[in-house]
Amino acid sequence: MKPETRFLKYISIDTQSDETSMTSPSTPGQRELGEFLAEEMRVLKMEDVMIDEFGVVYGTIPGNTSAGDVMGFISHMDTAEEASGKDIHPQIIRNYDGGTITINADKGMTMSPEDTPELLSLIHHDLVTTDGTTLLGADDKAGITIIMSMAEYLYTHPDFKHNDIRVAFTPDEEIGRGTDHFNIERFDAEYAYTVDGGDINLYAYETFNAYKAEVTFTGRSVHPGDAKGKMVNALTLARDFDTLLGDVNRPEHTEGYEGFYHLLSANGDVSEAKLDYIIREHDEQKLYALMDRMSAAADYINKAHGHHADISFTKQYLNMRPVIEHTPEIVEQVRQAMLDLGMEPQAEAVRGGTDGAMLSYKGLPCPNLGTGGYNFHGPYEFLSLTQMKKGVDLLLRIIKNNVEKEGA
């Protein structure tokens, strides 16, 4: 099956995760895709294929040599909550000419190098976009496509030397639960790569440190006609709190190693209001400084209005760099494989997280590789099919070089 055909099949299954669900996976579409992948893995003669009770899919591509490492490749099956993943209508652009792309004429949705500079590096690539009504699902079905296309190549080329290769697909990565039930002992790899990034020339071994914050404001509801000196409007307190944080450390004003707090949702009424934030920083001490600033804003609200604001913080994941630095060779072999393929390798600090961050701290070092996807989590998401296909070549080259360094 061609990678393009495989990708289009995968995105036809709605796998949007749901943070409010208490099940694993959080939505039935993820299990549907997992069952489909498990069956496809069996067709490709993978061994020990299973989808467990939590929706995690495992399998092994059996090796034909004992040389090289037992490595793994991991992608996630869910799509983000920010936009619908149902009834995706992809639009394919062949040999992109560098001009403006019309995503949805009725909505006036277009994309050009002026607003999306990444397009300048994708001239003559085959691209796929949405129709402006959903996200695309390249995050991370492009990663799944790359792994499964690699597996198919090894199945159809039995002389290609490799040790056992572990494969896994996780649910609910987008809501921070991708590794909650991941069985590292069962996976049984020395290390792995999450295939869950953007530009195919980029690789990553550091992520944000991540917390989330929930701020609850308790008001006092009184009839507005008789409210003077009595009413405490929880919505007004919430507005004031967010204003106190300022605009500098917002995602729309930061890049590179700059951290932020990001207001995800706001809801409530006069009596009670809640603000949900995520907090991100590559430097752990700077992360705590952002959290201290939020706590100080809550303290100010309480001193000014009485005790009306409560804030709680929950750790989500930590920067995986301190773990990966103990195994620099697994990063170097990515860079070398890229050079061998004529690519332009560049390490980047991920402005986000991957399953690899959690897995690295659980004992499975997991650098991250790109997929060719861009503008994730919304209707402007698009994928370079050309880069996605290059991702298959990259996995195969990593495997090949790893075996040959052992003298197979």
C-alpha positions as CSV (number, residue, x, y, z in Angstrom):
1,M,0.0,0.0,0.0
2,K,1.4,3.4,-0.9
3,P,2.0,5.7,2.1
4,E,-0.4,8.3,0.7
5,T,-3.2,5.7,0.5
6,R,-2.4,4.4,4.0
7,F,-2.5,7.9,5.5
8,L,-5.9,8.8,3.8
9,K,-7.4,5.6,5.3
10,Y,-6.2,6.4,8.8
11,I,-7.6,9.9,8.8
12,S,-11.0,8.6,7.7
13,I,-11.4,7.2,11.3
14,D,-12.4,9.8,13.8
15,T,-10.0,9.4,16.8
16,Q,-10.4,12.7,18.6
17,S,-9.7,12.2,22.3
18,D,-11.9,13.4,25.1
19,E,-10.4,14.7,28.3
20,T,-13.7,14.4,30.1
21,S,-13.9,10.7,29.5
22,M,-12.6,8.3,32.2
23,T,-12.1,5.4,29.9
24,S,-8.9,4.3,28.1
25,P,-9.0,4.9,25.3
26,S,-11.1,7.9,25.9
27,T,-13.1,7.5,22.7
28,P,-14.3,4.5,20.7
29,G,-12.7,5.6,17.4
30,Q,-9.3,5.1,18.9
31,R,-10.0,1.5,19.6
32,E,-11.4,1.2,16.1
33,L,-8.2,2.4,14.6
34,G,-6.2,0.3,17.0
35,E,-8.0,-2.9,15.9
36,F,-7.5,-1.9,12.2
37,L,-3.7,-1.4,12.9
38,A,-3.4,-4.7,14.7
39,E,-5.0,-6.5,11.8
40,E,-2.7,-4.8,9.4
41,M,0.3,-5.7,11.5
42,R,-0.7,-9.3,11.4
43,V,-1.0,-9.2,7.6
44,L,2.6,-7.9,7.6
45,K,3.6,-10.9,9.7
46,M,4.5,-9.0,12.8
47,E,4.7,-11.1,15.9
48,D,3.1,-10.8,19.4
49,V,0.5,-8.4,18.0
50,M,-2.1,-7.3,20.5
51,I,-4.3,-4.4,21.5
52,D,-4.6,-4.4,25.3
53,E,-7.5,-3.5,27.5
54,F,-6.3,0.2,27.6
55,G,-6.1,0.5,23.8
56,V,-2.4,0.3,23.4
57,V,-1.3,-1.6,20.3
58,Y,2.0,-3.6,20.4
59,G,3.8,-5.7,17.8
60,T,7.3,-6.9,16.8
61,I,8.9,-7.0,13.4
62,P,11.0,-10.2,13.8
63,G,14.6,-9.7,13.1
64,N,16.8,-11.7,10.7
65,T,20.1,-10.9,12.5
66,S,21.2,-10.5,16.1
67,A,23.4,-7.5,15.1
68,G,22.2,-4.0,16.0
69,D,20.0,-2.8,18.8
70,V,16.4,-3.9,19.6
71,M,14.9,-0.5,19.0
72,G,11.3,0.7,18.9
73,F,9.0,3.2,17.0
74,I,6.0,4.8,18.6
75,S,3.1,7.0,17.4
76,H,-0.2,8.1,18.9
77,M,-3.6,7.4,17.4
78,D,-5.7,10.2,18.8
79,T,-6.2,13.7,17.4
80,A,-6.6,16.9,19.4
81,E,-9.7,18.3,21.0
82,E,-9.3,21.7,19.6
83,A,-11.0,20.9,16.3
84,S,-13.2,18.1,15.0
85,G,-11.6,15.0,13.5
86,K,-14.8,13.6,12.0
87,D,-15.6,13.5,8.3
88,I,-12.2,14.8,7.2
89,H,-12.2,15.9,3.5
90,P,-8.6,16.1,2.5
91,Q,-7.5,18.2,-0.5
92,I,-4.3,17.1,-2.3
93,I,-2.1,19.6,-4.1
94,R,0.4,18.1,-6.5
95,N,3.7,19.8,-7.1
96,Y,3.0,22.9,-5.0
97,D,4.1,26.0,-6.9
98,G,4.7,28.4,-4.0
99,G,1.5,30.3,-4.3
100,T,-1.6,30.9,-2.2
101,I,-3.6,27.7,-1.3
102,T,-7.3,28.1,-1.1
103,I,-8.5,25.9,1.8
104,N,-12.2,26.9,1.8
105,A,-13.4,29.6,-0.6
106,D,-16.7,30.0,1.1
107,K,-15.0,30.9,4.4
108,G,-12.3,32.9,2.8
109,M,-9.7,30.5,4.2
110,T,-6.3,30.6,2.4
111,M,-2.7,29.8,3.2
112,S,0.3,31.4,1.7
113,P,4.1,31.8,2.3
114,E,3.3,35.2,3.8
115,D,1.3,33.7,6.7
116,T,2.9,30.2,6.7
117,P,6.6,30.7,5.9
118,E,7.2,26.9,6.0
119,L,5.6,26.7,2.6
120,L,8.7,28.2,1.0
121,S,10.6,25.1,1.8
122,L,7.9,22.9,0.3
123,I,7.8,24.1,-3.3
124,H,7.4,21.1,-5.7
125,H,6.2,18.9,-2.8
126,D,2.8,17.1,-2.9
127,L,0.7,18.5,0.0
128,V,-2.6,17.6,1.6
129,T,-4.7,20.1,3.4
130,T,-8.2,20.1,5.1
131,D,-11.3,21.7,3.6
132,G,-11.4,24.2,6.5
133,T,-14.0,22.4,8.6
134,T,-11.8,19.9,10.5
135,L,-8.3,19.3,11.4
136,L,-6.3,16.9,9.2
137,G,-5.0,14.3,11.6
138,A,-1.4,14.4,10.5
139,D,-0.7,14.6,14.2
140,D,-0.1,11.8,14.5
141,K,-1.5,9.6,11.7
142,A,1.4,10.7,9.5
143,G,3.7,9.1,12.2
144,I,1.6,5.9,12.1
145,T,1.8,5.9,8.3
146,I,5.6,6.2,8.4
147,I,6.0,3.4,10.8
148,M,3.6,1.0,9.1
149,S,5.1,1.8,5.6
150,M,8.5,1.0,7.1
151,A,7.1,-2.3,8.4
152,E,5.7,-3.1,5.0
153,Y,9.0,-2.4,3.3
154,L,10.8,-4.8,5.6
155,Y,8.1,-7.4,5.0
156,T,8.5,-7.1,1.2
157,H,12.3,-7.0,1.4
158,P,13.3,-9.9,3.6
159,D,17.0,-9.5,2.9
160,F,17.1,-6.1,4.6
161,K,19.1,-6.9,7.8
162,H,17.6,-5.8,11.1
163,N,17.3,-7.0,14.7
164,D,13.8,-7.2,16.3
165,I,12.0,-4.0,16.0
166,R,9.2,-3.1,18.4
167,V,6.2,-1.1,17.3
168,A,3.5,0.6,19.5
169,F,0.6,2.9,19.0
170,T,-0.8,4.8,22.0
171,P,-4.2,6.4,22.7
172,D,-4.9,9.8,24.3
173,E,-1.5,11.4,23.8
174,E,-3.2,14.7,23.1
175,I,-4.9,14.8,26.6
176,G,-1.7,13.7,28.4
177,R,-2.6,10.1,29.0
178,G,-0.6,8.4,26.2
179,T,1.8,6.5,28.4
180,D,-0.4,6.0,31.5
181,H,-0.8,2.3,30.7
182,F,2.2,1.8,28.4
183,N,3.9,-1.5,29.4
184,I,7.7,-0.9,28.9
185,E,8.5,-4.4,30.0
186,R,6.2,-5.8,27.4
187,F,7.6,-3.5,24.7
188,D,11.1,-4.7,25.6
189,A,13.2,-2.3,23.5
190,E,16.5,-0.7,24.5
191,Y,15.2,2.7,23.3
192,A,12.6,4.0,20.9
193,Y,11.8,6.9,18.7
194,T,8.4,8.7,18.8
195,V,7.5,9.7,15.3
196,D,5.4,12.7,16.2
197,G,7.0,16.0,14.9
198,G,6.9,18.5,12.1
199,D,9.5,19.2,9.5
200,I,11.2,15.9,8.5
201,N,14.7,17.5,8.9
202,L,14.1,18.3,12.5
203,Y,14.7,15.9,15.5
204,A,14.3,16.6,19.1
205,Y,15.5,15.3,22.5
206,E,14.2,18.1,24.7
207,T,10.7,19.2,25.4
208,F,8.9,21.6,27.7
209,N,8.5,21.0,31.4
210,A,4.8,21.0,31.7
211,Y,2.2,21.8,34.4
212,K,-1.5,22.7,34.2
213,A,-3.3,25.1,36.5
214,E,-6.9,25.4,37.5
215,V,-8.0,28.7,39.0
216,T,-11.4,28.8,40.7
217,F,-13.1,32.1,41.6
218,T,-16.0,32.1,44.1
219,G,-18.4,35.1,43.8
220,R,-21.5,36.3,45.5
221,S,-24.6,36.6,43.4
222,V,-27.0,39.4,44.2
223,H,-29.7,41.0,42.1
224,P,-27.9,43.7,40.0
225,G,-30.5,46.3,41.1
226,D,-29.4,46.0,44.7
227,A,-25.8,44.9,44.2
228,K,-23.7,47.8,45.4
229,G,-21.4,46.7,48.1
230,K,-22.7,43.2,48.1
231,M,-22.1,41.5,44.8
232,V,-18.8,39.8,44.0
233,N,-18.7,38.8,40.3
234,A,-16.6,35.7,39.8
235,L,-16.3,36.4,36.1
236,T,-14.9,39.9,36.8
237,L,-12.3,38.3,39.3
238,A,-11.3,35.9,36.6
239,R,-10.9,38.7,34.1
240,D,-8.7,40.6,36.5
241,F,-6.6,37.6,37.3
242,D,-5.8,36.9,33.7
243,T,-5.0,40.6,33.1
244,L,-2.5,40.5,36.0
245,L,-0.5,37.9,34.2
246,G,0.4,40.3,31.4
247,D,0.9,39.6,27.7
248,V,4.6,38.9,27.5
249,N,4.5,35.2,28.5
250,R,1.7,34.1,26.1
251,P,2.2,31.6,23.4
252,E,1.3,34.2,20.7
253,H,4.3,36.3,21.9
254,T,6.9,33.6,22.5
255,E,9.2,31.3,20.4
256,G,12.3,29.1,20.7
257,Y,13.2,28.5,24.4
258,E,10.7,31.1,25.7
259,G,8.1,29.7,28.0
260,F,4.5,30.6,28.5
261,Y,1.2,30.2,30.3
262,H,-1.8,29.6,27.9
263,L,-5.4,30.1,28.8
264,L,-7.2,27.1,27.5
265,S,-10.7,27.6,28.7
266,A,-12.9,30.0,30.7
267,N,-16.3,29.3,32.0
268,G,-18.7,30.2,34.8
269,D,-21.2,32.8,36.0
270,V,-21.4,35.4,38.7
271,S,-21.3,32.8,41.5
272,E,-18.3,30.8,40.3
273,A,-15.8,30.9,37.4
274,K,-12.9,28.7,36.4
275,L,-9.9,29.3,34.2
276,D,-7.8,26.4,32.9
277,Y,-4.2,27.1,31.9
278,I,-1.2,25.1,30.7
279,I,2.3,26.3,31.8
280,R,5.3,25.5,29.7
281,E,9.1,26.1,30.1
282,H,12.2,24.3,28.9
283,D,14.1,25.5,32.0
284,E,12.5,24.0,35.1
285,Q,13.4,27.0,37.4
286,K,11.8,29.4,34.9
287,L,8.7,27.2,35.0
288,Y,8.5,27.6,38.7
289,A,8.8,31.4,38.3
290,L,5.8,31.4,36.0
291,M,3.9,29.4,38.5
292,D,4.9,31.8,41.3
293,R,3.7,34.7,39.2
294,M,0.3,33.0,38.9
295,S,0.2,32.3,42.6
296,A,1.0,36.0,43.3
297,A,-1.8,37.1,41.0
298,A,-4.2,34.9,43.0
299,D,-2.9,36.3,46.3
300,Y,-3.5,39.8,45.0
301,I,-7.1,39.0,44.1
302,N,-7.6,37.5,47.6
303,K,-6.1,40.5,49.4
304,A,-8.1,43.0,47.3
305,H,-11.5,41.2,47.4
306,G,-11.3,38.8,50.3
307,H,-10.6,35.1,49.8
308,H,-12.2,34.4,46.4
309,A,-9.5,32.7,44.3
310,D,-8.0,29.2,44.6
311,I,-5.3,27.9,42.4
312,S,-4.1,24.3,41.9
313,F,-1.2,23.0,39.9
314,T,-0.8,19.5,38.4
315,K,2.5,18.2,36.8
316,Q,2.0,16.8,33.3
317,Y,5.6,15.9,32.1
318,L,9.2,17.0,32.4
319,N,11.9,17.9,29.8
320,M,13.3,14.7,28.6
321,R,16.8,16.1,27.8
322,P,18.4,15.1,31.1
323,V,17.5,11.5,30.4
324,I,18.4,11.4,26.7
325,E,21.8,13.0,27.4
326,H,22.8,9.7,29.0
327,T,22.5,8.0,25.6
328,P,23.8,10.5,23.0
329,E,24.4,7.7,20.5
330,I,20.7,7.3,19.8
331,V,20.5,10.9,18.8
332,E,23.7,10.9,16.8
333,Q,22.5,8.0,14.7
334,V,19.5,10.0,13.7
335,R,21.7,12.9,12.6
336,Q,24.0,10.6,10.7
337,A,21.1,8.8,8.9
338,M,19.7,12.2,7.8
339,L,23.1,13.2,6.4
340,D,23.4,9.9,4.6
341,L,20.0,10.7,2.9
342,G,21.1,14.2,1.9
343,M,18.8,15.8,4.4
344,E,19.5,18.9,6.5
345,P,19.5,17.7,10.2
346,Q,18.7,20.2,12.9
347,A,18.0,19.5,16.5
348,E,15.2,21.5,18.0
349,A,13.6,22.0,21.3
350,V,10.0,20.9,21.0
351,R,7.6,23.6,22.0
352,G,5.2,20.9,23.3
353,G,5.5,17.4,24.5
354,T,5.4,13.8,23.2
355,D,4.8,10.4,24.7
356,G,8.6,10.2,24.6
357,A,9.0,12.6,27.4
358,M,7.0,10.4,29.8
359,L,8.5,7.2,28.5
360,S,12.1,8.6,28.9
361,Y,11.5,9.1,32.6
362,K,10.0,5.7,32.9
363,G,13.2,4.1,31.6
364,L,12.7,4.1,27.8
365,P,14.8,6.9,26.1
366,C,12.7,8.3,23.3
367,P,14.0,11.1,21.0
368,N,11.4,12.5,18.6
369,L,11.3,12.5,14.8
370,G,9.4,14.5,12.3
371,T,6.5,13.5,10.1
372,G,6.2,16.3,7.6
373,G,3.1,17.8,9.2
374,Y,2.5,21.5,10.0
375,N,-0.1,23.8,11.8
376,F,-1.3,21.0,14.0
377,H,-4.6,21.0,15.9
378,G,-6.7,23.1,13.6
379,P,-8.3,23.5,10.2
380,Y,-5.0,25.0,8.7
381,E,-3.2,21.8,9.4
382,F,-1.4,20.4,6.4
383,L,1.0,17.6,5.5
384,S,3.9,17.3,3.0
385,L,3.3,13.9,1.5
386,T,6.8,14.2,0.1
387,Q,8.3,14.7,3.5
388,M,6.2,11.9,5.0
389,K,7.6,9.5,2.4
390,K,11.1,10.7,3.2
391,G,10.3,9.7,6.8
392,V,10.0,6.1,5.8
393,D,13.5,6.3,4.2
394,L,14.8,7.8,7.4
395,L,13.6,5.0,9.7
396,L,15.0,2.4,7.3
397,R,18.4,4.2,7.2
398,I,18.5,4.4,11.0
399,I,17.9,0.7,11.2
400,K,20.5,-0.1,8.4
401,N,23.2,2.1,10.0
402,N,22.6,0.6,13.4
403,V,23.1,-2.9,12.1
404,E,26.1,-2.1,10.0
405,K,27.9,-0.4,12.9
406,E,27.8,-3.8,14.6
407,G,29.5,-5.4,11.7
408,A,26.7,-7.5,10.4
